[in-house]
């Protein structure tokens, strides 16, 4: 399995390949090779900054001679007009790295900002419920998007299909029911020597009763109403972790949290997020 660093390197390489191709002919035609310059990363919208460390790697991989002065790090609450970093180096390098750096930082900052908004609202409502992301991520950018969720104060549900067992409705139906799905998962982990948490998705109270008998690590209430969630949490009674999912938004999440679930997962954190506005401008 590739490490986070290796996956990030591959993403950066692919991104440069698709953007620059056989050369940035616009820059090459009008900027001398020895021209030096400086650019500032200007924040144009209030939010949570994310992607600074990745941006540093983008600059370094393209041109190790570029000098990056970080003024605001990952997780900083930024406001319009803030200067997050200043980069000095060859003008050609500044121009050719600008778009990739902005694409990454705008998206990561948008995710961190949205996550912070959700998590803070749950805290302000007096709950201890934690915000979770999902696997509904941009292909190739999952590691960066999930890192942005953490920077924003949320938690990663799981990275992929390899670090947790999540038995969803299709798994349950194909396996022949809740008992079969969970018992096979436990047997698999024992035979393979895997220490993986097992979570099961339930669609009604009958499935919830069946799941509780199998003692999973977490139960997900899929498309339950807030009222049914209250009853479901009471039935679980701290025997395992609980999670709400399905149709839950920022506008309707508080009743689910107040029902007492440990987690609420939101696909919107990564599949419907708006990037945080910022620009990379030349300066003297």
Backbone bond lengths (Angstrom), bond angles and torsions (degrees), N, CA, C in turn:
res aa  C-N    CA-C-N  psi(-1)  N-CA   C-N-CA  omega(-1)  CA-C   N-CA-C  phi
1 X - - - 1.458 - - 1.519 109.82 -
2 X 1.321 116.53 134.03 1.452 120.86 -179.34 1.528 110.59 -73.16
3 X 1.334 116.01 144.79 1.453 121.32 177.51 1.524 109.89 -76.31
4 X 1.335 116.50 168.69 1.464 121.41 176.84 1.526 109.92 -58.75
5 X 1.330 115.84 -42.00 1.468 120.36 -179.22 1.525 111.46 -63.91
6 X 1.334 116.58 -41.83 1.465 120.33 -179.79 1.534 111.23 -66.92
7 X 1.330 116.49 -40.19 1.461 119.96 178.48 1.526 111.05 -66.28
8 X 1.333 116.35 -38.35 1.466 120.40 177.86 1.518 110.79 -65.07
9 X 1.332 116.45 -42.18 1.467 120.51 178.17 1.529 110.86 -60.25
10 X 1.331 116.42 -43.08 1.467 120.23 179.87 1.529 110.82 -64.32
11 X 1.342 116.64 -39.65 1.457 120.60 178.74 1.525 110.67 -63.73
12 X 1.325 117.25 -43.78 1.460 121.26 179.79 1.529 110.53 -63.63
13 X 1.319 116.70 -44.07 1.467 120.48 179.54 1.524 110.81 -61.19
14 X 1.329 117.23 -46.38 1.461 121.54 -179.69 1.531 110.31 -63.46
15 X 1.321 115.97 -40.72 1.462 120.40 -177.43 1.526 111.42 -65.36
16 X 1.323 116.81 -41.54 1.465 119.72 176.83 1.532 110.54 -65.87
17 X 1.337 115.96 -38.78 1.463 119.90 -178.78 1.525 111.09 -63.32
18 X 1.335 117.62 -42.22 1.462 119.63 -177.51 1.524 112.01 -76.66
19 X 1.334 117.31 -24.14 1.465 120.45 -176.38 1.534 112.46 -91.17
20 X 1.318 116.43 -42.04 1.467 120.05 -173.84 1.532 112.30 -95.34
21 X 1.321 117.08 -32.95 1.469 119.46 179.14 1.523 111.71 57.65
22 X 1.350 116.73 -126.21 1.466 118.88 -179.37 1.524 112.22 -90.58
23 X 1.333 116.53 11.83 1.461 119.16 174.59 1.513 112.67 144.11
24 X 1.331 116.08 145.33 1.461 122.33 173.86 1.524 106.79 -83.12
25 X 1.303 116.41 86.02 1.462 120.96 -171.65 1.532 112.46 -67.02
26 X 1.338 116.89 -26.76 1.461 119.83 176.61 1.526 110.06 -62.89
27 X 1.328 115.58 -47.28 1.470 119.89 -179.78 1.522 111.12 -71.63
28 X 1.325 116.68 -43.96 1.467 120.24 -176.19 1.525 112.66 -62.47
29 X 1.334 116.68 -30.40 1.461 118.99 -175.67 1.526 113.53 -78.65
30 X 1.326 117.65 -21.01 1.466 118.15 -172.67 1.527 115.24 -126.95
31 X 1.332 118.29 -6.63 1.466 121.15 -179.32 1.526 110.06 -115.85
32 X 1.338 118.74 120.26 1.468 121.29 178.12 1.525 111.23 -61.17
33 X 1.317 115.85 148.57 1.460 121.41 -177.38 1.525 112.40 -61.03
34 X 1.327 117.87 -31.75 1.458 120.53 -175.67 1.531 113.55 -95.66
35 X 1.322 117.73 6.24 1.472 120.37 -179.77 1.522 110.10 -69.94
36 X 1.325 116.88 132.13 1.460 122.78 179.34 1.525 109.50 -111.02
37 X 1.337 115.80 151.13 1.456 119.32 -179.26 1.510 112.65 -159.04
38 X 1.322 115.06 -175.11 1.463 121.97 -177.92 1.527 108.17 -145.78
39 X 1.344 116.20 138.12 1.466 121.23 177.80 1.518 110.33 -130.53
40 X 1.328 116.18 149.11 1.460 122.10 178.68 1.519 110.14 -113.55
41 X 1.309 116.03 141.48 1.462 120.81 173.72 1.527 107.22 -90.91
42 X 1.319 116.30 110.89 1.460 122.60 -174.19 1.533 109.74 -103.90
43 X 1.322 116.38 125.88 1.455 121.85 178.17 1.528 108.93 -82.82
44 X 1.325 116.70 130.84 1.458 120.63 -175.64 1.528 112.79 -116.04
45 X 1.338 115.46 8.23 1.463 119.91 -176.41 1.519 108.50 -158.05
46 X 1.326 118.45 139.26 1.466 122.06 178.55 1.529 110.20 -64.99
47 X 1.328 116.58 142.25 1.456 119.82 177.76 1.513 112.46 172.02
48 X 1.333 115.60 -160.66 1.464 123.21 178.08 1.522 108.01 -109.77
49 X 1.313 116.19 126.18 1.464 120.86 -177.67 1.525 110.75 -79.85
50 X 1.331 116.31 135.08 1.467 121.46 177.55 1.520 109.21 -150.13
51 X 1.329 115.86 148.40 1.456 120.67 178.71 1.513 114.13 102.28
52 X 1.318 117.85 4.94 1.468 121.04 -178.60 1.524 111.18 -61.11
53 X 1.324 116.88 -46.59 1.466 120.36 -178.00 1.527 111.19 -65.91
54 X 1.324 116.46 -36.52 1.467 119.94 177.83 1.528 109.77 -68.46
55 X 1.324 116.66 -39.82 1.465 120.57 178.31 1.525 110.84 -59.83
56 X 1.298 117.15 -41.77 1.474 121.03 177.44 1.523 110.65 -58.70
57 X 1.321 116.68 -38.55 1.461 120.81 179.67 1.528 110.55 -70.85
58 X 1.325 117.74 -35.84 1.466 121.45 176.32 1.521 109.90 -59.26
59 X 1.319 116.58 -49.47 1.468 120.80 179.99 1.525 111.06 -62.51
60 X 1.325 116.56 -44.66 1.465 120.94 -176.28 1.520 112.24 -65.57
61 X 1.342 116.79 -40.52 1.465 119.67 -177.84 1.518 111.24 -69.92
62 X 1.337 116.97 -32.12 1.462 119.15 -179.89 1.533 111.39 -79.27
63 X 1.325 115.01 -42.46 1.469 119.56 -176.83 1.531 108.58 -154.29
64 X 1.346 117.37 99.13 1.462 121.58 -176.61 1.531 113.92 -61.94
65 X 1.332 117.81 -13.72 1.469 119.31 -179.89 1.529 112.18 -82.25
66 X 1.323 117.79 -9.20 1.464 120.22 179.32 1.529 109.99 -67.48
67 X 1.308 116.59 138.30 1.468 122.04 -178.93 1.525 108.95 -109.64
68 X 1.330 115.31 124.71 1.466 121.61 -175.99 1.522 109.85 -112.45
69 X 1.307 116.53 120.74 1.471 121.94 175.07 1.527 107.79 -105.36
70 X 1.325 116.08 107.26 1.457 121.26 -178.98 1.523 109.10 -85.52
71 X 1.315 116.01 122.06 1.459 121.65 178.80 1.523 111.94 -101.18
72 X 1.321 116.59 -24.32 1.465 122.01 179.41 1.519 108.21 -141.49
73 X 1.321 116.86 125.87 1.454 121.20 -175.31 1.517 113.54 -92.80
74 X 1.327 115.46 176.22 1.464 121.78 177.68 1.527 110.47 -56.73
75 X 1.324 115.58 137.09 1.455 121.01 178.46 1.521 114.46 91.58
76 X 1.328 117.02 -5.77 1.464 120.48 179.86 1.529 111.04 -71.99
77 X 1.312 116.48 136.78 1.463 120.43 172.04 1.522 107.64 -78.87
78 X 1.326 116.03 114.39 1.459 120.63 -176.19 1.518 110.75 -109.18
79 X 1.326 115.73 159.26 1.462 120.62 177.52 1.518 109.18 -130.67
80 X 1.301 115.16 162.59 1.451 121.19 -179.14 1.528 110.69 -54.67
81 X 1.330 115.36 130.29 1.454 121.03 179.66 1.508 114.53 99.66
82 X 1.336 117.73 -13.13 1.464 120.60 178.05 1.528 111.05 -65.50
83 X 1.331 116.26 149.37 1.462 122.49 172.99 1.520 106.97 -106.82
84 X 1.320 117.02 114.64 1.468 121.10 -174.31 1.517 112.73 -86.28
85 X 1.337 117.70 -32.94 1.464 120.44 179.84 1.516 109.72 -160.39
86 X 1.331 114.50 159.07 1.454 122.00 175.18 1.523 107.36 -127.09
87 X 1.331 116.26 129.43 1.465 120.70 -177.24 1.527 109.07 -119.92
88 X 1.324 115.46 130.84 1.462 122.05 -179.43 1.524 109.57 -118.93
89 X 1.337 116.45 138.04 1.459 119.49 178.27 1.509 111.22 168.43
90 X 1.321 115.36 -164.05 1.458 119.68 177.07 1.523 109.82 -61.93
91 X 1.325 116.33 137.12 1.454 120.10 -179.50 1.525 110.76 -60.39
92 X 1.329 115.95 -38.82 1.464 118.98 178.37 1.530 110.98 -58.73
93 X 1.301 116.57 -40.04 1.466 120.63 -179.86 1.520 111.02 -69.26
94 X 1.321 117.10 -40.45 1.459 120.59 178.05 1.529 111.11 -60.15
95 X 1.315 116.28 -42.82 1.463 120.63 -177.75 1.531 112.63 -71.39
96 X 1.317 116.57 -36.33 1.469 119.37 -175.74 1.528 113.17 -80.93
97 X 1.320 117.92 -19.60 1.468 120.80 178.19 1.528 112.43 -97.04
98 X 1.318 116.85 -12.11 1.472 121.63 -173.54 1.522 112.96 -55.19
99 X 1.318 118.01 -53.27 1.463 119.97 -172.51 1.514 112.48 -68.02
100 X 1.325 118.79 -42.91 1.463 119.98 -179.98 1.519 110.06 -63.29
101 X 1.318 116.89 -45.48 1.464 120.14 179.01 1.524 110.51 -58.63
102 X 1.334 117.29 -45.99 1.456 120.43 -179.34 1.531 111.92 -66.01
103 X 1.323 116.74 -41.96 1.469 119.64 179.11 1.524 110.87 -56.55
104 X 1.336 115.76 -44.95 1.464 120.77 -178.52 1.525 110.78 -69.57
105 X 1.317 116.76 -49.12 1.464 119.46 -175.00 1.526 112.41 -69.58
106 X 1.326 117.68 -37.57 1.457 119.06 178.89 1.525 111.14 -64.46
107 X 1.345 116.37 -43.36 1.462 119.16 -179.31 1.529 111.16 -68.99
108 X 1.328 117.12 -46.89 1.463 119.27 -179.76 1.528 110.99 -62.73
109 X 1.321 117.20 -40.51 1.469 120.15 179.64 1.522 111.27 -67.64
110 X 1.342 117.10 -35.39 1.458 120.31 176.36 1.517 111.28 -63.66
111 X 1.320 116.59 -42.47 1.467 121.61 178.76 1.521 110.46 -65.90
112 X 1.325 117.10 -45.75 1.467 120.86 179.50 1.525 110.89 -61.81
113 X 1.328 116.28 -40.37 1.466 120.97 -179.82 1.527 111.26 -64.49
114 X 1.329 116.12 -45.39 1.466 120.60 -179.89 1.527 110.64 -65.70
115 X 1.315 116.85 -42.91 1.466 121.08 179.27 1.527 110.43 -61.02
116 X 1.322 116.44 -45.38 1.466 120.89 179.56 1.530 110.75 -60.36
117 X 1.317 116.79 -40.93 1.460 121.36 179.18 1.535 110.58 -60.61
118 X 1.331 116.65 -46.44 1.462 121.15 -179.51 1.533 110.91 -65.17
119 X 1.340 115.69 -49.75 1.459 119.30 -175.66 1.526 111.49 -64.76
120 X 1.324 116.67 -40.18 1.458 119.89 -179.87 1.521 111.64 -65.35
121 X 1.323 116.45 -36.87 1.468 120.17 178.35 1.531 110.53 -64.23
122 X 1.316 117.48 -38.17 1.468 120.74 178.31 1.527 110.75 -67.77
123 X 1.324 116.29 -37.66 1.464 120.50 177.03 1.528 110.61 -66.90
124 X 1.331 115.76 -46.10 1.462 120.65 -179.37 1.525 111.80 -62.03
125 X 1.334 116.43 -27.23 1.470 120.72 179.21 1.527 111.47 -80.06
126 X 1.329 116.50 -1.15 1.456 120.88 177.26 1.507 114.96 83.37
127 X 1.342 117.27 20.05 1.469 120.43 179.76 1.525 110.58 -104.60
128 X 1.309 115.70 164.78 1.470 121.49 175.83 1.522 111.15 -109.30
129 X 1.328 117.10 12.63 1.460 122.12 -178.99 1.520 110.67 -67.12
130 X 1.337 116.25 136.94 1.455 121.09 -179.70 1.524 111.19 -103.94
131 X 1.323 114.83 144.84 1.460 122.62 178.33 1.526 109.92 -82.26
132 X 1.323 116.50 131.41 1.463 122.54 177.15 1.526 110.46 -117.20
133 X 1.337 115.94 148.86 1.461 120.62 171.26 1.533 109.27 -91.52
134 X 1.335 116.93 -172.46 1.462 122.06 179.13 1.531 108.62 -136.34
135 X 1.334 116.81 -171.20 1.465 121.33 174.82 1.527 111.73 -90.06
136 X 1.315 117.42 9.30 1.473 121.47 178.96 1.529 108.86 -81.72
137 X 1.311 115.33 69.95 1.462 122.47 -174.13 1.526 110.76 -117.07
138 X 1.334 116.14 167.92 1.453 121.58 176.49 1.523 109.47 -72.52
139 X 1.342 119.48 125.23 1.464 120.52 -179.58 1.530 111.76 -51.72
140 X 1.323 115.60 128.83 1.460 121.16 179.05 1.515 114.10 90.16
141 X 1.346 117.19 -19.89 1.464 120.34 -177.19 1.526 113.09 -108.80
142 X 1.317 117.71 11.13 1.465 120.07 -173.19 1.520 112.81 -56.43
143 X 1.340 117.08 -46.67 1.463 119.50 -176.59 1.524 110.90 -60.40
144 X 1.333 117.00 -40.51 1.455 120.77 -179.29 1.531 110.71 -70.65
145 X 1.313 117.09 -40.42 1.458 120.19 -178.79 1.527 111.15 -68.56
146 X 1.316 116.78 -38.81 1.456 119.02 178.03 1.535 111.59 -71.57
147 X 1.321 117.11 -32.12 1.460 119.81 173.70 1.524 109.83 -64.24
148 X 1.321 117.17 -37.87 1.463 121.47 178.60 1.528 111.23 -64.09
149 X 1.332 116.98 -37.47 1.463 120.53 176.30 1.519 109.92 -60.13
150 X 1.319 117.44 -44.97 1.465 120.56 178.92 1.518 111.20 -64.52
151 X 1.325 117.13 -40.88 1.469 120.59 178.45 1.528 110.43 -60.25
152 X 1.338 116.45 -35.12 1.453 121.35 179.47 1.518 114.63 -78.88
153 X 1.328 117.10 -3.35 1.460 120.53 177.39 1.511 115.12 101.87
154 X 1.339 117.68 2.96 1.452 121.15 177.33 1.519 111.80 -91.00
155 X 1.322 116.13 -173.41 1.455 122.56 179.15 1.521 109.98 -125.42
156 X 1.318 116.16 150.51 1.459 120.96 175.02 1.523 109.43 -83.24
157 X 1.331 116.05 128.50 1.467 120.44 177.50 1.525 109.61 -66.54
158 X 1.293 115.54 -56.28 1.466 124.65 172.10 1.519 105.50 -162.19
159 X 1.309 116.63 156.32 1.461 119.78 -178.94 1.523 110.29 -78.61
160 X 1.321 116.79 -45.79 1.458 120.56 -178.90 1.514 110.55 -153.81
161 X 1.307 116.15 -152.79 1.459 121.76 -178.63 1.523 112.66 -84.08
162 X 1.319 116.40 -0.83 1.466 121.09 -170.54 1.522 114.86 -104.18
163 X 1.342 118.58 -15.93 1.465 119.01 -170.90 1.527 113.61 -112.18
164 X 1.321 117.29 9.04 1.465 121.69 176.31 1.518 107.55 -167.58
165 X 1.322 117.04 150.81 1.458 121.14 173.61 1.517 108.29 -100.63
166 X 1.326 116.85 118.40 1.459 122.56 178.04 1.523 107.59 -121.81
167 X 1.316 115.02 104.41 1.457 122.15 -178.13 1.524 108.80 -87.29
168 X 1.334 116.33 103.34 1.455 121.26 -177.60 1.524 110.13 -94.23
169 X 1.337 115.71 -177.53 1.457 119.56 -173.07 1.527 113.12 -57.29
170 X 1.344 117.14 -41.15 1.467 119.40 179.94 1.526 112.03 -66.34
171 X 1.349 116.57 -38.62 1.465 119.17 176.73 1.534 109.93 -61.33
172 X 1.330 115.67 -45.26 1.464 120.64 -179.20 1.525 110.89 -61.76
173 X 1.321 116.46 -45.70 1.464 119.74 -178.17 1.522 112.00 -66.29
174 X 1.325 116.84 -43.49 1.466 119.61 179.14 1.533 112.05 -68.47
175 X 1.336 116.70 -30.37 1.473 120.19 -179.35 1.519 112.30 -80.34
176 X 1.342 116.10 -16.35 1.452 118.84 179.17 1.514 114.33 96.22
177 X 1.323 116.82 20.35 1.462 119.62 175.60 1.513 113.87 127.88
178 X 1.334 114.91 171.31 1.469 122.61 -177.52 1.527 111.78 -61.21
179 X 1.327 116.53 -48.28 1.474 120.25 -177.51 1.523 110.76 -58.88
180 X 1.315 116.86 -50.04 1.464 120.26 -178.69 1.531 111.25 -59.78
181 X 1.331 116.56 -43.99 1.459 120.61 -176.38 1.524 111.58 -62.73
182 X 1.321 116.92 -48.71 1.470 119.67 -176.64 1.519 111.30 -72.32
183 X 1.320 118.40 -42.14 1.466 120.26 -178.62 1.523 110.99 -64.54
184 X 1.336 116.99 -37.97 1.459 120.03 177.22 1.522 110.80 -67.68
185 X 1.337 116.53 -36.07 1.467 120.27 178.43 1.524 110.38 -64.22
186 X 1.311 116.52 -43.29 1.472 120.13 179.66 1.521 110.98 -65.67
187 X 1.324 116.44 -41.44 1.471 120.36 178.28 1.517 110.97 -63.38
188 X 1.329 116.19 -42.96 1.465 121.74 179.50 1.528 110.50 -59.44
189 X 1.329 116.44 -47.54 1.466 120.03 -178.57 1.529 110.88 -62.24
190 X 1.322 116.58 -40.33 1.465 120.08 179.90 1.522 110.82 -66.05
191 X 1.331 116.88 -44.25 1.465 120.83 -178.57 1.531 112.07 -67.78
192 X 1.317 116.67 -35.89 1.467 121.06 -177.26 1.526 113.34 -91.26
193 X 1.324 116.77 -3.68 1.457 119.93 -178.56 1.520 112.60 67.20
194 X 1.338 116.34 33.20 1.462 121.84 -178.08 1.529 110.62 -98.87
195 X 1.315 116.31 130.24 1.458 121.61 175.78 1.529 108.27 -102.52
196 X 1.330 115.45 77.83 1.460 121.76 -175.32 1.516 110.30 -115.35
197 X 1.338 116.43 138.09 1.449 120.15 173.22 1.531 108.78 -66.86
198 X 1.322 115.93 145.83 1.456 121.75 178.46 1.519 109.06 -115.47
199 X 1.325 115.90 121.02 1.462 122.21 176.52 1.522 108.41 -117.41
200 X 1.316 115.94 143.27 1.453 121.83 179.93 1.529 109.55 -125.69
201 X 1.319 115.91 136.22 1.469 121.44 175.62 1.520 108.77 -92.25
202 X 1.339 116.37 132.24 1.464 120.80 177.51 1.520 109.41 -121.37
203 X 1.344 115.28 146.79 1.460 121.01 -175.14 1.517 113.66 -109.15
204 X 1.340 116.64 -10.52 1.459 120.63 -178.12 1.526 108.77 -160.13
205 X 1.335 115.92 177.29 1.463 119.91 -175.54 1.525 112.36 -72.05
206 X 1.329 117.49 -28.68 1.471 120.10 176.95 1.528 109.54 -63.56
207 X 1.337 116.43 -46.07 1.463 119.54 177.89 1.523 110.99 -66.18
208 X 1.317 117.14 -33.46 1.463 119.99 178.08 1.524 110.63 -63.44
209 X 1.312 117.17 -44.07 1.467 120.76 177.66 1.522 110.87 -60.75
210 X 1.331 116.48 -42.32 1.467 120.63 179.67 1.536 110.25 -64.91
211 X 1.321 116.26 -39.83 1.463 120.40 -178.99 1.523 111.17 -66.36
212 X 1.319 117.10 -42.90 1.463 120.49 -179.12 1.527 111.81 -60.16
213 X 1.327 115.65 -33.33 1.466 119.73 179.42 1.518 111.66 -66.89
214 X 1.341 117.28 -23.27 1.472 121.50 -177.36 1.524 112.74 -93.81
215 X 1.329 117.73 -7.23 1.468 123.67 176.10 1.540 113.68 54.74
216 X 1.328 117.93 61.53 1.469 120.59 174.14 1.534 109.75 -76.49
217 X 1.324 116.40 173.25 1.467 120.31 178.40 1.526 111.75 -78.87
218 X 1.328 116.59 -30.16 1.464 120.23 -178.64 1.525 109.39 -151.64
219 X 1.321 115.62 145.44 1.458 121.29 175.60 1.523 108.35 -119.78
220 X 1.333 115.35 130.90 1.465 121.52 177.70 1.520 109.48 -102.84
221 X 1.327 115.70 125.77 1.461 121.13 176.08 1.523 108.05 -89.44
222 X 1.323 116.66 109.89 1.464 121.50 -174.71 1.520 110.93 -93.89
223 X 1.335 115.93 117.53 1.464 122.66 176.42 1.529 113.03 58.64
224 X 1.325 116.81 33.70 1.458 120.99 172.44 1.531 108.46 -77.99
225 X 1.322 117.70 151.76 1.461 121.24 170.63 1.529 108.58 -77.27
226 X 1.327 118.25 162.28 1.464 119.12 175.52 1.529 112.39 -56.47
227 X 1.337 116.02 -38.94 1.465 119.77 179.94 1.529 110.97 -64.70
228 X 1.326 117.08 -43.93 1.462 120.58 177.69 1.534 111.04 -67.02
229 X 1.320 116.42 -30.61 1.468 120.01 178.89 1.525 110.73 -66.08
230 X 1.326 116.93 -38.96 1.465 120.45 176.17 1.530 109.98 -57.50
231 X 1.329 115.72 -47.64 1.472 120.68 179.69 1.524 110.87 -64.21
232 X 1.327 117.23 -40.66 1.464 121.25 -178.17 1.527 111.06 -65.23
233 X 1.333 116.98 -41.99 1.464 120.51 178.66 1.527 110.57 -63.27
234 X 1.329 115.91 -38.89 1.470 119.82 177.28 1.521 111.06 -63.98
235 X 1.337 116.63 -38.80 1.467 120.05 179.11 1.526 111.42 -66.14
236 X 1.312 116.72 -40.64 1.467 120.46 179.42 1.525 110.35 -66.27
237 X 1.334 116.10 -43.33 1.466 121.60 173.93 1.537 112.43 51.03
238 X 1.324 115.74 46.82 1.475 122.90 175.04 1.536 114.03 66.88
239 X 1.326 117.48 17.45 1.470 118.95 176.84 1.524 111.39 -72.07
240 X 1.332 116.94 -23.72 1.456 122.10 177.09 1.528 107.78 -159.26
241 X 1.328 116.62 175.26 1.454 120.91 177.06 1.525 109.64 -71.50
242 X 1.340 115.14 155.07 1.463 119.90 179.93 1.524 110.26 -128.02
243 X 1.334 114.74 148.41 1.466 121.31 -178.28 1.524 109.54 -143.05
244 X 1.320 115.88 138.77 1.464 120.91 172.92 1.515 109.63 -105.62
245 X 1.328 116.08 142.28 1.462 120.76 -178.79 1.519 109.28 -155.57
246 X 1.337 115.01 155.38 1.452 119.96 174.71 1.517 113.29 97.73
247 X 1.322 116.24 104.09 1.456 120.84 175.79 1.513 115.32 74.36
248 X 1.322 117.43 14.12 1.461 120.51 -178.34 1.528 109.06 -96.45
249 X 1.315 115.79 130.49 1.456 122.30 -177.98 1.524 109.97 -124.91
250 X 1.317 115.22 175.58 1.471 120.51 176.77 1.526 110.14 -58.82
251 X 1.313 116.79 -37.09 1.463 120.49 -175.08 1.521 113.93 -74.42
252 X 1.335 118.15 -24.49 1.470 118.82 -177.21 1.528 113.82 -119.19
253 X 1.326 117.98 11.17 1.472 120.58 -171.57 1.527 114.14 -77.80
254 X 1.332 118.88 -26.59 1.462 120.77 -172.67 1.535 112.53 -60.16
255 X 1.337 120.48 -45.09 1.468 119.29 178.49 1.533 113.14 -59.70
256 X 1.330 117.03 -33.75 1.463 119.48 177.37 1.529 110.26 -67.22
257 X 1.324 116.25 -42.87 1.463 119.97 179.17 1.525 110.73 -64.63
258 X 1.331 116.11 -41.63 1.462 119.81 -179.23 1.526 111.85 -69.82
259 X 1.336 116.82 -15.90 1.469 119.99 174.24 1.522 110.81 -70.17
260 X 1.341 116.33 -17.57 1.457 120.06 174.25 1.508 116.33 105.46
261 X 1.358 117.84 12.12 1.467 118.46 178.78 1.529 110.21 -68.64
262 X 1.318 115.38 150.05 1.467 120.49 179.23 1.523 111.44 -73.94
263 X 1.341 116.39 -36.16 1.461 121.01 -174.44 1.524 110.86 -139.01
264 X 1.339 114.79 151.48 1.461 121.56 166.54 1.521 106.60 -129.09
265 X 1.336 116.95 128.83 1.462 120.78 -179.99 1.520 110.13 -100.77
266 X 1.349 114.76 139.82 1.461 121.73 -176.39 1.530 109.92 -130.68
267 X 1.322 117.27 111.46 1.455 120.15 174.88 1.518 111.98 -66.28
268 X 1.333 116.20 -27.12 1.464 120.91 -176.16 1.522 112.96 -62.81
269 X 1.323 117.62 -23.17 1.468 119.92 -179.26 1.516 111.78 -57.88
270 X 1.326 116.92 -30.68 1.466 120.03 -177.15 1.522 113.96 -120.46
271 X 1.337 118.51 -20.30 1.477 116.88 -177.69 1.518 113.87 -100.69
272 X 1.331 118.05 -12.26 1.469 119.18 -176.73 1.527 112.60 -133.48
273 X 1.303 116.47 23.63 1.460 120.05 -173.69 1.525 111.84 -83.42
274 X 1.330 116.30 149.18 1.458 122.53 174.10 1.528 108.26 -97.71
275 X 1.325 116.86 132.70 1.451 120.51 178.48 1.516 111.73 -65.60
276 X 1.340 116.40 149.11 1.460 121.40 176.91 1.527 108.47 -79.45
277 X 1.318 116.51 130.25 1.460 121.23 -174.76 1.527 111.15 -72.71
278 X 1.319 116.39 129.65 1.466 123.09 176.47 1.519 108.51 -158.13
279 X 1.314 116.70 163.55 1.479 120.39 179.87 1.517 109.94 -142.79
280 X 1.327 115.68 159.94 1.461 123.19 -177.41 1.541 106.55 -120.38
281 X 1.335 116.66 102.76 1.441 121.25 -169.45 1.533 112.78 -117.37
282 X 1.330 114.79 141.67 1.460 120.99 177.51 1.518 110.34 -62.69
283 X 1.331 116.15 144.32 1.444 121.98 177.45 1.513 109.75 -143.41
284 X 1.288 117.64 163.23 1.482 121.59 179.24 1.513 109.59 -85.04
